[in-house]
């Protein structure tokens, strides 16, 4: 019976009701040991059984398995692995690899998405209740995957209840603090256990803080005289740090030994085998010790597993053992001849490491191999822990530095930047203290490359340029060997990427010159070509040559470099296509860790094509993934793009908030491209809302912003907007000066020429310039803006009949794109020109949510539900759920009609 848990019970009932109604939710119960979190999970299981019944999946964290990647997930998902075939291919392969059912293929995001899809399949019929106990002891890979799923529960019929001990923070998962019982409930609990004097009852409640487990344990250990008040209560009361300690101390040495081994390994055959080796006796003595512990109520044997009455029993066992006894127990478990060869290599490696004093390369190698297996399955956090421990055990200092460097890499990929920085600093210190030589300089170069990448992703982008260029120069001077040249070029490419984010043209030119010293190849040609284009415009041949090799590309990063080449050549359509390919490759190649960065470019490309809803949906996805991964600068990129989309939609509060958050990251991190984009968003907001003076001032400040605060690309791209704002503000001279700068830039693409002609028409009233601009435009939003400006000019020069066609076209485009302020402006001009226009009843972009619109467009292109799910990190059932909502909204019933409509 549960005492005094009305609020917690109500929360659990609400969670289960919401899930069965198709409103998936997660709730974390946080409290100290013994307050009744496990009892609340038992209550939830009982309520779920009474409700429908709702199926239950349950797992409990085990302290001894906290470093074994996906151990908890294997326990949790084992009952539903038969549903794996329903998952999209990449997700199915990743989850199967993580669970050891297939070859590893995993990226942690793919594993996480696959877990959510698998749970959705399990919940398809009557819902699903997921109970995760002692979550603080879940291995990191399992915890990451389950938290990913918990944060994304929306329409799935899934309730997830997590119980965790201690302090901590799990963003995105609602939390309920579970404390001790109130005095009345605690008193009722004590009365159910034994009769006692009122003063004793009050003293017990006060001393234990109402902790139910400690209360029950203390009562069981008190004498009748103590309960009646005739004898004083012991000081301290049994419980707290002493909980279960006295019961463990009363056991025989054999029983304590069996429990010590069981505290380190849960499988009964392994425990009995190791304990027999430790006692150097027959198995009967060990069995007698196990029977004694079971009769004492401290453990129970279920099949081939030993389960402790409470996790604190395990803690008491640990506390009672000396360090020598712990090492001997680990050594016995790791020793040869375990029954049926049932211990896998990872567990043996960790037992060997725990049994080792000092350094041992053999043990370090075994642990490094375990780390590689965890990494291959997507368990980056556990791989980092294993590599760091392997480094501690490594005798040779340069090898130790390499392992710490590798630990930093996987910690970063696992979304733990602080841990990664710590490992990397230690690796650098070791390498710098080593005797100089070619191998040492190569390791130092690899460390510098990681430091630069870390800075670029989450720190100071200008500092990344400095670290990478200095490190590359050192590698070029000192490092030798087959990998040195490739490392040197990779570092130059990373430096070029960092400089492009900062907006440092001089650095890009210098990096391009350095790249020319390398043999021709795709990466070298792009880096050198970009530098030459910015220097004297001579890099076109190099960039075109690189684009001719796009058929050979395989990674998302390579497609992004190809996109950069196309952008510098002005091949906007080619660049957009390459960005799309980068996104697809990142989603399905097992390198989804690159996806937050890739989606920066995808969302921008969608916005430039005028697909504002799609751009916002992609940016929201990228923002969530960037926050999961700890990529702060990618977070700023997505926030800045969301700010621009909100500006174009006229969503003033959202625009200002997104821009504020983006600038708070980008300015101190000197990411000029993102700071410039966020400032551009605020200027566009003012321009769209007709606040021309404010817009003109913001655009002018963009021009004044140097590297790290502004960006030449943003300045150039915003020049037509600056001209429009200046004209609207009555600043004709400033408008003409901006126009001269646009002419001097010499844009050669059709879109660039169209924007230049629009500015000339705006300043000079040249109708021919407007007409030619409309003919050249490729971007729908810009064409509509030109049509609006042209229509305004025609109406104000008393040609309303000619104006109406252009204003009508602009109005329809703005409606379709969801550009609210521009639509209202066009509507007002059209009314002034003598025509009224009402909103069409069936505007798909306006009727659907961003997620629904993304799914609908993919389905309209002929993509199957499974493929849509794989691309968007959803389950096929979630895709079908959204389509079920899309069809009636659009007044259609089939995919064929959807394709026709969109």
C-alpha positions in Angstrom: 0.0 0.0 0.0 1.2 3.5 -0.9 0.9 6.2 1.8 0.5 9.9 1.1 1.2 9.8 -2.6 -2.0 11.5 -4.0 -0.2 14.0 -6.2 2.2 11.4 -7.6 -0.7 9.0 -8.2 -2.7 11.7 -10.0 0.3 12.5 -12.2 0.8 8.9 -13.2 -2.9 8.4 -14.0 -2.9 11.5 -16.1 0.2 10.3 -17.9 -1.4 6.9 -18.8 -4.7 8.5 -19.8 -3.0 11.0 -22.1 -0.9 8.3 -23.8 -3.9 6.0 -24.4 -5.6 9.0 -26.0 -2.7 9.5 -28.4 -0.8 12.3 -26.5 2.5 10.7 -25.7 4.3 12.1 -22.6 7.3 11.5 -20.4 7.7 12.2 -16.7 10.8 11.9 -14.5 10.5 11.0 -10.9 13.5 12.4 -8.9 14.2 11.7 -5.3 16.6 10.2 -2.8 17.0 6.5 -2.3 14.1 4.9 -0.5 11.4 7.5 -1.0 9.3 5.1 -3.0 10.1 5.8 -6.7 10.2 2.1 -7.5 6.9 1.7 -5.7 5.4 4.4 -7.9 6.6 2.6 -11.0 4.9 -0.6 -9.6 1.8 1.4 -9.1 2.0 2.7 -12.7 2.3 -0.9 -14.0 -0.7 -1.9 -12.0 -2.8 1.1 -13.2 -1.8 0.4 -16.8 -2.9 -3.2 -16.4 -6.3 -2.0 -15.1 -6.7 0.6 -17.8 -7.0 -1.3 -21.0 -4.7 -3.3 -20.3 -1.7 -1.3 -21.6 1.4 -3.3 -22.3 4.5 -2.5 -20.2 8.2 -2.4 -21.0 10.5 -2.1 -18.0 14.2 -1.9 -17.3 16.3 -1.2 -14.2 19.7 0.4 -14.2 22.5 -1.7 -12.8 25.5 0.0 -11.3 27.9 -2.7 -12.5 26.7 -2.3 -16.1 26.8 1.5 -16.3 29.9 1.5 -18.6 28.6 -1.2 -21.0 27.1 0.5 -24.0 23.4 -0.3 -24.7 23.2 -2.8 -21.8 20.1 -1.2 -20.4 18.5 -0.7 -23.8 19.1 -4.5 -24.5 17.2 -5.3 -21.3 14.4 -2.8 -22.1 13.8 -3.6 -25.8 14.3 -7.4 -25.7 10.5 -8.2 -25.6 9.8 -6.1 -28.7 12.8 -6.9 -31.0 10.4 -9.0 -33.2 9.0 -5.6 -34.4 12.3 -4.4 -35.8 11.3 -5.3 -39.4 8.7 -2.6 -39.3 11.3 0.1 -39.0 12.9 2.1 -41.9 16.1 0.4 -43.1 18.7 2.8 -41.6 16.9 2.8 -38.2 16.5 -0.9 -38.2 20.2 -1.5 -38.9 21.3 0.9 -36.2 19.1 -0.5 -33.5 19.9 -4.1 -34.4 23.6 -3.2 -34.3 23.3 -1.5 -31.0 21.5 -4.6 -29.5 24.1 -7.0 -30.9 21.6 -8.6 -33.3 23.5 -7.4 -36.5 26.7 -5.8 -37.5 27.2 -2.4 -36.0 26.2 0.4 -38.3 25.1 3.0 -35.8 25.2 6.7 -35.4 23.7 7.7 -32.1 21.0 9.8 -33.7 19.9 6.9 -35.9 19.9 4.5 -32.9 17.8 7.0 -31.0 15.3 7.6 -33.8 15.1 3.8 -34.3 14.3 3.4 -30.6 11.4 5.9 -30.8 10.1 4.1 -34.0 10.3 0.7 -32.3 8.4 2.0 -29.2 5.8 3.5 -31.5 5.3 0.2 -33.2 4.9 -1.5 -29.8 2.3 1.0 -28.8 0.3 0.8 -32.0 -2.5 -1.4 -30.7 -3.3 -0.4 -27.1 -0.6 2.0 -26.2 2.6 1.4 -24.2 3.9 2.2 -20.7 7.7 2.5 -20.4 9.1 2.2 -16.9 12.8 3.1 -16.4 14.0 2.6 -12.8 17.4 3.7 -11.4 18.0 5.8 -14.5 21.1 7.2 -12.9 22.8 3.8 -13.6 21.7 3.4 -17.2 24.7 3.3 -19.5 25.2 6.6 -21.4 24.3 5.2 -24.8 21.0 3.7 -23.6 20.2 6.9 -21.6 20.9 9.1 -24.6 18.6 7.1 -26.8 15.7 6.9 -24.3 15.9 10.6 -23.5 15.9 11.4 -27.2 12.6 9.4 -27.5 11.2 10.9 -24.3 11.7 14.5 -25.6 9.9 13.7 -28.9 6.8 12.1 -27.6 3.8 13.9 -29.2 1.1 11.9 -30.9 2.5 8.4 -30.0 0.5 6.3 -27.6 3.4 6.1 -25.3 3.8 7.0 -21.6 7.3 7.0 -20.3 8.1 7.1 -16.5 11.7 7.5 -15.4 12.9 7.2 -11.8 16.3 8.7 -10.9 18.2 9.3 -7.8 20.2 12.4 -7.0 20.5 15.8 -8.5 20.8 16.4 -12.2 19.1 18.0 -15.2 17.5 16.4 -18.2 16.2 19.2 -20.5 13.0 18.6 -22.3 11.6 16.0 -19.8 9.1 17.2 -17.2 10.2 16.4 -13.7 8.3 15.6 -10.5 10.2 15.7 -7.2 9.4 12.8 -4.9 10.2 13.6 -1.2 9.6 12.0 2.1 6.1 11.3 3.4 4.3 14.0 5.4 4.0 13.4 9.1 0.5 12.0 9.0 1.3 9.5 6.1 4.6 8.5 7.7 2.8 7.9 11.0 0.3 5.7 9.2 3.1 3.7 7.6 4.8 3.2 11.0 1.5 2.1 12.6 1.1 -0.5 9.9 4.5 -2.0 10.9 4.3 -2.0 14.7 2.8 -0.5 17.8 4.9 2.3 19.3 4.7 5.3 21.6 3.6 8.6 20.0 7.0 10.2 21.0 8.9 7.4 19.3 6.8 7.7 16.2 7.4 11.5 16.0 11.1 11.0 16.6 11.4 8.4 13.8 9.5 10.6 11.3 11.6 13.6 12.1 14.9 11.7 12.0 14.2 10.0 8.7 12.6 12.9 6.9 9.6 10.6 6.2 11.7 8.3 3.9 9.5 5.1 3.7 12.3 2.6 3.2 14.4 4.0 6.1 11.2 4.1 8.3 10.4 0.4 7.6 14.0 -0.7 8.0 14.4 1.2 11.3 11.3 -0.2 12.8 12.4 -3.8 12.0 15.6 -3.3 13.8 14.2 -1.7 17.0 13.5 -3.7 20.1 10.0 -3.8 21.8 11.4 -1.7 24.6 12.7 0.9 22.2 9.4 1.0 20.3 7.4 1.5 23.5 9.7 4.2 24.7 11.0 2.3 27.7 14.5 2.2 26.2 16.3 5.0 24.4 16.6 4.9 20.6 20.0 4.1 19.2 22.3 7.0 18.0 22.4 7.2 15.1 19.2 5.5 14.1 19.6 2.5 11.8 19.2 3.8 8.3 20.7 6.5 6.2 24.3 5.6 5.4 23.9 2.6 7.6 20.9 1.2 5.7 21.3 -2.6 5.3 24.9 -2.3 6.7 24.0 -4.2 9.9 22.3 -6.9 8.0 25.3 -7.4 5.7 27.6 -7.4 8.7 25.6 -10.2 10.3 26.3 -12.5 7.3 28.9 -15.2 7.3 32.2 -14.4 5.3 31.0 -16.9 2.6 27.7 -15.1 2.2 29.3 -11.7 2.1 31.8 -12.9 -0.6 29.0 -14.3 -2.8 27.1 -11.0 -2.5 30.2 -9.0 -3.3 30.7 -10.9 -6.5 26.9 -10.6 -7.3 27.2 -6.8 -6.7 29.7 -6.8 -9.7 28.0 -9.3 -12.0 24.3 -10.3 -12.1 24.5 -13.7 -14.0 24.2 -16.5 -11.5 26.6 -19.0 -13.2 29.4 -16.4 -13.4 28.9 -15.4 -9.8 29.0 -19.0 -8.5 32.1 -19.8 -10.7 34.0 -16.7 -9.5 33.0 -17.1 -5.9 34.2 -20.7 -5.9 37.6 -19.6 -7.3 37.9 -17.0 -4.5 37.0 -19.4 -1.7 39.2 -22.1 -3.2 36.5 -24.6 -2.1 33.8 -26.7 -3.5 30.7 -25.1 -4.9 28.6 -26.3 -2.0 30.2 -23.8 0.3 29.3 -21.0 -2.1 25.8 -22.3 -2.6 25.3 -22.3 1.2 26.5 -18.6 1.3 24.0 -17.7 -1.4 21.2 -19.5 0.4 22.0 -17.6 3.6 21.8 -14.3 1.9 18.6 -15.2 0.2 17.0 -16.3 3.5 18.1 -13.0 5.0 16.0 -11.3 2.4 18.8 -9.4 0.8 18.7 -11.1 -2.6 16.5 -13.3 -4.6 17.4 -15.8 -7.3 15.3 -15.7 -10.4 16.3 -18.2 -13.1 20.0 -17.5 -13.9 20.0 -14.0 -12.4 20.6 -12.6 -8.8 18.5 -9.6 -7.9 19.0 -7.4 -4.8 16.1 -6.5 -2.6 17.0 -2.8 -3.1 19.9 -1.1 -4.9 21.1 0.1 -1.5 21.9 -3.5 -0.5 24.5 -3.4 -3.3 25.8 -0.1 -1.9 26.1 -1.6 1.5 28.0 -4.6 0.1 30.4 -2.3 -1.6 30.9 -0.2 1.5 31.7 -3.3 3.6 34.4 -4.5 1.2 38.0 -3.3 1.2 39.7 -2.2 -2.1 41.8 -5.4 -2.1 38.6 -7.5 -1.8 37.0 -5.6 -4.7 40.0 -6.1 -6.9 40.1 -9.8 -6.1 36.4 -10.2 -7.0 36.9 -8.4 -10.3 39.9 -10.5 -11.1 38.0 -13.7 -10.4 35.2 -12.6 -12.7 37.7 -11.8 -15.5 39.7 -14.9 -15.0 39.8 -17.8 -17.5 37.4 -20.7 -17.6 34.0 -18.9 -16.8 31.1 -21.2 -17.5 29.9 -21.6 -21.1 32.1 -18.7 -22.2 29.2 -16.5 -21.2 31.1 -13.3 -20.4 31.5 -11.0 -23.4 34.7 -9.1 -24.2 33.5 -5.8 -23.0 32.5 -6.9 -19.5 35.8 -8.9 -19.1 37.8 -5.8 -20.2 36.1 -3.7 -17.5 36.6 -6.4 -14.8 40.3 -6.6 -15.8 40.6 -2.8 -15.6 39.0 -2.7 -12.1 41.3 -5.5 -11.0 44.5 -3.8 -12.2 46.8 -1.6 -10.1 49.2 0.5 -12.0 49.6 0.5 -15.8 49.2 -2.6 -18.0 49.2 -2.3 -21.8 47.4 -5.6 -22.3 44.4 -4.5 -20.2 44.5 -1.1 -21.8 44.3 -2.7 -25.3 41.3 -4.8 -24.2 39.5 -1.7 -22.9 40.4 0.3 -26.1 38.9 -2.6 -28.2 35.8 -2.5 -26.0 35.6 1.3 -26.7 35.8 0.7 -30.4 32.9 -1.8 -30.3 30.8 0.7 -28.3 31.7 3.5 -30.8 30.8 1.3 -33.8 27.3 0.8 -32.3 26.8 4.5 -31.6 27.6 4.3 -27.9 30.0 7.4 -27.9 29.6 8.3 -24.3 30.5 4.8 -23.1 33.4 4.6 -25.6 34.8 7.9 -24.2 34.7 6.5 -20.7 36.4 3.3 -21.8 39.2 5.1 -23.7 39.9 7.5 -20.8 40.3 4.5 -18.5 42.4 2.7 -21.1 44.7 5.8 -21.2 45.1 5.7 -17.4 46.3 2.1 -17.8 48.6 2.8 -20.8 52.4 2.8 -19.9 53.7 4.7 -23.0 53.0 8.4 -22.9 52.4 9.0 -26.6 50.0 6.1 -26.8 48.3 7.5 -23.8 48.0 10.8 -25.5 46.5 9.1 -28.6 43.9 7.3 -26.5 42.9 10.5 -24.7 42.7 12.3 -28.0 40.4 9.5 -29.3 38.4 9.7 -26.0 37.9 13.5 -26.7 36.6 12.7 -30.2 34.0 10.3 -29.1 33.0 12.4 -26.1 32.4 15.2 -28.5 30.4 13.0 -30.8 28.4 11.9 -27.8 27.3 15.4 -27.0 29.7 16.0 -24.0 31.8 18.9 -25.0 33.1 19.7 -21.5 34.4 16.2 -21.1 35.9 16.3 -24.5 37.8 19.5 -23.8 39.2 18.0 -20.6 40.5 14.9 -22.3 42.0 16.9 -25.1 43.8 19.2 -22.8 45.4 16.2 -21.0 46.3 14.7 -24.3 48.0 17.9 -25.5 50.0 18.2 -22.3 51.2 14.6 -22.6 52.2 15.0 -26.3 54.0 18.3 -25.7 56.0 16.8 -22.9 57.1 13.8 -25.1 60.4 13.8 -26.9 60.1 15.6 -30.2 59.7 13.5 -33.4 57.6 13.1 -36.5 55.1 10.9 -34.8 54.7 13.3 -31.9 54.1 16.2 -34.3 51.4 14.2 -36.1 49.6 13.5 -32.9 50.0 17.2 -31.9 48.5 18.1 -35.3 45.5 15.8 -34.8 45.0 17.4 -31.4 45.2 20.9 -32.9 42.6 19.8 -35.6 40.2 18.6 -32.9 40.8 21.8 -30.8 39.9 23.8 -33.9 36.9 21.8 -34.7 35.6 22.1 -31.1 36.1 25.8 -31.3 34.3 26.0 -34.6 31.4 24.0 -33.5 30.9 25.5 -30.0 33.4 28.1 -29.3 35.3 31.1 -30.9 35.3 30.7 -34.7 38.2 33.2 -35.1 40.2 31.3 -32.5 39.5 28.1 -34.6 41.1 29.8 -37.6 44.2 30.6 -35.6 44.5 27.1 -34.0 44.0 25.3 -37.3 46.4 27.5 -39.4 49.1 27.3 -36.8 48.7 23.6 -36.3 48.7 23.0 -40.1 52.0 24.9 -40.4 53.6 22.9 -37.6 52.5 19.6 -39.2 53.9 20.8 -42.6 57.2 21.6 -41.0 57.7 18.6 -38.7 55.4 15.7 -39.3 56.3 12.8 -41.6 54.6 9.7 -42.7 51.7 8.7 -45.0 49.1 10.4 -43.0 50.8 13.8 -42.5 50.0 15.3 -45.9 46.3 14.3 -45.7 46.1 15.7 -42.2 47.7 19.0 -43.3 45.2 19.4 -46.1 42.3 18.5 -43.9 43.4 21.2 -41.4 43.6 23.8 -44.1 40.0 22.9 -45.2 38.8 23.2 -41.6 40.5 26.5 -41.3 38.9 27.7 -44.5 35.5 26.6 -43.2 36.1 28.5 -39.9 37.3 31.6 -41.8 34.1 31.6 -43.9 32.0 31.5 -40.8 33.9 34.4 -39.3 33.8 36.4 -42.5 37.6 36.8 -42.7 38.3 37.3 -46.4 42.0 37.8 -45.9 42.4 34.5 -44.1 40.4 32.7 -46.8 42.7 34.1 -49.5 45.9 33.1 -47.6 44.5 29.6 -46.8 43.7 29.2 -50.5 47.3 30.1 -51.4 48.6 27.5 -49.0 46.3 24.9 -50.5 47.8 25.3 -54.0 51.0 23.6 -52.7 49.1 20.3 -52.5 48.5 17.9 -55.4 45.3 18.5 -57.4 42.2 16.8 -55.9 38.7 17.6 -55.0 39.2 19.2 -51.5 42.4 21.0 -52.5 40.8 22.5 -55.6 37.7 23.8 -53.7 39.8 25.4 -50.9 42.3 26.9 -53.4 39.5 27.9 -55.8 37.6 29.8 -53.1 40.7 31.7 -52.0 41.5 32.6 -55.6 37.9 33.8 -56.3 38.1 36.1 -53.3 41.6 37.3 -54.2 41.4 38.1 -57.9 38.4 36.2 -59.3 40.7 33.6 -60.9 39.4 30.5 -59.1 36.6 29.5 -61.5 38.5 26.8 -63.3 39.5 25.1 -60.1 35.9 25.2 -58.8 34.4 24.0 -62.0 37.0 21.1 -62.1 35.9 20.2 -58.5 32.3 20.1 -59.5 33.0 17.8 -62.3 33.9 15.2 -59.6 30.6 15.3 -57.8 29.8 11.8 -59.0 32.7 10.5 -56.8 31.5 12.1 -53.6 30.3 10.0 -50.7 30.1 12.0 -47.5 27.9 14.9 -46.4 31.0 17.0 -45.8 32.1 16.5 -49.4 28.7 17.5 -50.8 28.8 20.7 -48.7 32.2 21.6 -50.1 30.8 21.0 -53.6 27.9 23.3 -52.6 30.4 26.0 -51.6 32.1 25.6 -55.0 28.8 26.0 -56.8 27.8 29.0 -54.7 31.0 30.9 -55.5 30.4 30.1 -59.2 26.9 31.5 -58.9 25.3 28.2 -59.8 22.5 28.6 -57.3 20.3 25.7 -58.5 23.3 23.3 -58.4 24.2 24.5 -54.9 20.7 23.8 -53.7 20.7 20.4 -55.2 24.0 19.5 -53.6 22.7 20.7 -50.2 19.8 18.4 -50.5 22.1 15.5 -51.3 24.2 16.3 -48.3 21.1 16.1 -46.1 20.1 12.8 -47.5 23.6 11.3 -47.1 23.8 12.5 -43.5 20.5 11.0 -42.6 21.2 7.5 -44.0 24.9 7.0 -44.0 25.5 6.5 -40.3 27.0 9.9 -40.0 23.9 11.7 -38.6 26.2 13.6 -36.2 26.9 15.9 -39.1 23.2 16.6 -39.6 22.8 19.7 -37.4 25.5 21.5 -39.5 24.1 20.1 -42.8 20.6 21.3 -41.9 21.9 24.9 -41.5 22.4 24.9 -45.3 19.2 22.9 -46.1 17.0 25.3 -44.1 18.7 28.4 -45.7 18.2 26.9 -49.2 14.6 26.2 -48.5 14.1 29.8 -47.3 15.8 31.2 -50.5 13.5 29.1 -52.6 10.6 30.8 -50.7 9.5 27.6 -48.9 9.2 29.3 -45.5 7.2 26.6 -43.8 9.7 23.9 -44.9 12.7 26.1 -43.9 11.2 26.7 -40.4 10.6 22.9 -39.9 14.1 22.0 -41.0 15.6 24.7 -38.8 13.5 23.5 -35.8 14.8 20.0 -36.4 18.4 21.2 -36.7 18.1 23.3 -33.6 16.9 20.3 -31.5 19.7 18.2 -32.9 22.3 20.9 -32.4 21.3 21.2 -28.7 21.4 17.4 -28.3 24.9 17.4 -29.7 26.2 20.5 -27.9 26.9 22.3 -31.1 26.4 25.9 -29.9 27.4 27.6 -33.1 25.0 25.4 -35.2 22.4 26.3 -32.6 23.0 30.0 -33.5 22.7 29.3 -37.2 19.3 27.7 -36.8 18.1 30.4 -34.5 19.2 33.1 -37.0 17.4 31.3 -39.9 14.3 31.0 -37.8 14.6 34.7 -37.1 14.7 35.5 -40.8 11.7 33.2 -41.5 9.7 34.9 -38.7 10.7 38.3 -40.1 9.3 37.4 -43.5 6.1 36.1 -41.9 5.8 39.3 -39.8 6.0 37.4 -36.5 7.7 40.2 -34.6 8.0 38.6 -31.1 9.4 35.3 -32.5 11.8 37.2 -34.8 13.2 39.3 -32.0 13.5 36.4 -29.6 15.2 34.1 -32.1 17.6 36.9 -33.2 18.4 37.8 -29.6 19.3 34.1 -28.8 21.4 33.8 -32.0 23.3 37.0 -31.3 24.0 36.0 -27.7 25.9 33.0 -29.1 27.3 34.3 -32.4 28.8 37.7 -31.3 31.0 36.4 -28.4 31.9 33.4 -30.5 32.8 35.7 -33.5 30.6 33.7 -35.9 30.1 36.6 -38.3 27.9 34.7 -40.7 25.3 33.9 -38.1 25.5 37.3 -36.3 25.0 39.0 -39.6 22.1 36.8 -40.5 20.4 37.5 -37.1 20.9 41.3 -37.6 19.6 40.9 -41.2 16.4 39.3 -39.8 15.8 42.3 -37.6 16.3 44.7 -40.5 14.0 42.6 -42.7 11.3 42.7 -39.9 11.4 46.5 -39.9 11.4 46.6 -43.7 8.4 44.2 -44.1 6.4 46.2 -41.5 7.1 49.5 -43.3 9.4 50.9 -40.6 11.8 52.2 -43.3 14.0 54.5 -41.1 14.6 51.7 -38.6 15.3 49.2 -41.4 17.7 51.6 -43.1 19.7 52.1 -39.8 20.0 48.4 -39.3 21.1 47.7 -42.8 23.7 50.5 -42.5 25.1 48.9 -39.3 25.4 45.6 -41.1 27.8 47.2 -43.6 29.9 48.6 -40.7 30.2 45.2 -38.9 33.6 43.6 -39.4 34.6 40.0 -39.3 33.0 38.1 -36.4 30.2 40.6 -36.1 29.1 41.1 -39.7 29.8 39.1 -42.9 30.5 40.2 -46.4 28.1 37.6 -47.9 25.3 38.9 -45.7 26.2 42.5 -46.6 26.2 41.8 -50.3 23.0 39.7 -50.2 21.2 42.4 -48.2 22.2 45.3 -50.5 19.0 45.3 -52.5 17.0 45.4 -49.3 19.2 48.3 -48.1 18.4 50.2 -51.3 14.7 49.6 -50.7 14.9 50.7 -47.1 16.9 53.8 -48.0 14.4 54.8 -50.7 11.5 54.3 -48.3 13.3 56.4 -45.6 13.9 59.2 -48.1 17.6 58.6 -48.1 18.2 58.8 -51.9 21.9 59.4 -51.6 22.5 56.4 -49.4 20.4 54.3 -51.8 22.5 55.4 -54.8 25.7 54.6 -52.8 24.5 51.2 -52.0 23.5 50.7 -55.7 27.0 51.6 -56.8 28.4 48.9 -54.4 26.0 46.4 -55.9 27.2 47.3 -59.4 30.8 47.0 -58.4 30.2 43.5 -57.0 29.5 42.5 -60.6 27.1 39.6 -59.9 26.8 37.5 -63.1 23.9 35.1 -62.2 20.4 35.8 -63.5 19.2 36.4 -60.0 22.0 38.9 -59.2 21.2 40.8 -62.4 17.5 40.8 -61.6 18.1 42.3 -58.1 20.4 45.0 -59.6 17.7 45.9 -62.2 15.1 46.1 -59.5 17.2 48.6 -57.5 17.7 50.7 -60.7 14.0 50.7 -61.4 13.3 51.7 -57.8 15.7 54.6 -57.9 15.2 55.8 -61.5 11.6 54.7 -62.2 12.7 52.7 -65.2 9.8 50.4 -66.1 12.1 48.5 -68.5 14.4 47.6 -65.6 11.5 46.2 -63.7 10.2 44.2 -66.7 13.7 42.7 -67.3 14.1 41.9 -63.6 10.8 40.0 -63.6 12.0 38.0 -66.6 15.3 37.1 -64.9 14.1 36.3 -61.4 14.4 32.6 -60.2 13.7 33.0 -56.5 9.9 33.3 -56.0 10.0 35.6 -53.0 12.3 38.1 -54.8 10.2 38.0 -58.0 7.1 38.8 -55.9 8.9 41.6 -54.1 9.9 43.1 -57.5 6.3 42.7 -58.8 5.1 44.5 -55.7 7.5 47.4 -56.1 6.8 47.7 -59.8 3.0 47.6 -59.1 3.4 50.3 -56.5 5.3 52.5 -59.0 2.7 52.0 -61.7 -0.2 52.8 -59.4 1.5 55.9 -58.0 2.1 57.1 -61.6 -1.6 56.7 -62.3 -1.5 53.5 -64.3 -3.7 51.3 -62.0 -4.8 49.0 -64.8 -1.1 48.0 -65.6 -0.4 47.8 -61.8 -3.1 45.3 -60.9 -1.6 42.3 -62.8 1.7 42.7 -61.0 0.2 43.3 -57.7 -2.1 40.3 -58.0 0.8 38.1 -58.9 2.8 39.4 -55.9 -0.2 38.9 -53.6 -0.7 35.3 -54.7 2.9 34.5 -54.2 3.1 36.1 -50.8 0.0 34.2 -49.7 1.4 30.9 -50.9 4.7 31.5 -49.2 3.2 32.8 -45.9 4.9 36.2 -46.1 2.3 38.0 -44.1 3.6 41.6 -44.0 4.3 41.6 -47.8 0.9 40.0 -48.5 -0.9 42.8 -46.5 1.2 45.4 -48.3 0.3 43.9 -51.7 -3.4 43.6 -50.7 -3.5 47.3 -49.7 -1.9 48.3 -53.0 -4.3 46.1 -55.0 -7.3 47.7 -53.2 -5.9 51.1 -53.9 -5.6 50.1 -57.6 -9.3 49.3 -57.6 -9.5 45.5 -57.0 -10.3 43.4 -54.0 -8.8 40.0 -53.3 -9.9 37.4 -50.8 -7.8 34.6 -49.4 -8.3 31.3 -51.3 -10.1 28.7 -49.3 -7.6 25.9 -50.0 -4.1 27.3 -49.3 -2.0 24.2 -48.4 0.9 26.1 -46.9 -1.4 28.0 -44.6 -3.6 25.0 -43.6 -0.8 22.6 -42.6 1.7 22.7 -39.8 5.4 22.8 -40.9 5.8 19.1 -40.0 2.7 18.2 -41.9 3.8 20.2 -44.9 7.2 18.6 -45.0 5.7 15.1 -44.8 3.0 16.0 -47.5 5.6 17.4 -49.9 7.8 14.2 -49.6 4.8 11.9 -50.1 3.7 14.1 -53.0 7.1 13.4 -54.6 6.4 9.7 -54.4 8.4 8.9 -51.2 7.1 6.0 -49.1 6.1 6.4 -45.5 9.1 4.3 -44.4 11.4 6.5 -46.4 9.8 9.7 -45.1 10.2 8.3 -41.5 13.9 7.6 -42.2 14.6 11.1 -43.5 12.7 12.9 -40.7 13.7 10.7 -37.7 10.1 9.6 -37.3 8.3 6.3 -37.1 6.2 5.2 -40.1 3.2 5.2 -37.9 3.8 8.8 -37.0 4.1 9.7 -40.7 0.7 7.9 -41.3 -0.8 9.8 -38.4 0.2 13.1 -39.9 -1.1 12.1 -43.3 -4.4 11.1 -41.6 -4.7 14.7 -40.5 -3.4 16.2 -43.8 -6.0 14.7 -46.1 -9.2 16.2 -44.5 -7.5 19.5 -44.0 -6.9 19.7 -47.8 -10.2 18.0 -48.8 -8.5 15.0 -50.4 -8.4 11.3 -49.8 -5.5 9.8 -51.8 -1.7 10.3 -52.4 -2.5 10.9 -56.1 -4.6 13.9 -55.2 -1.9 15.1 -52.8 0.7 15.0 -55.6 -1.6 17.0 -57.9 -2.3 19.6 -55.2 1.3 20.1 -54.2 
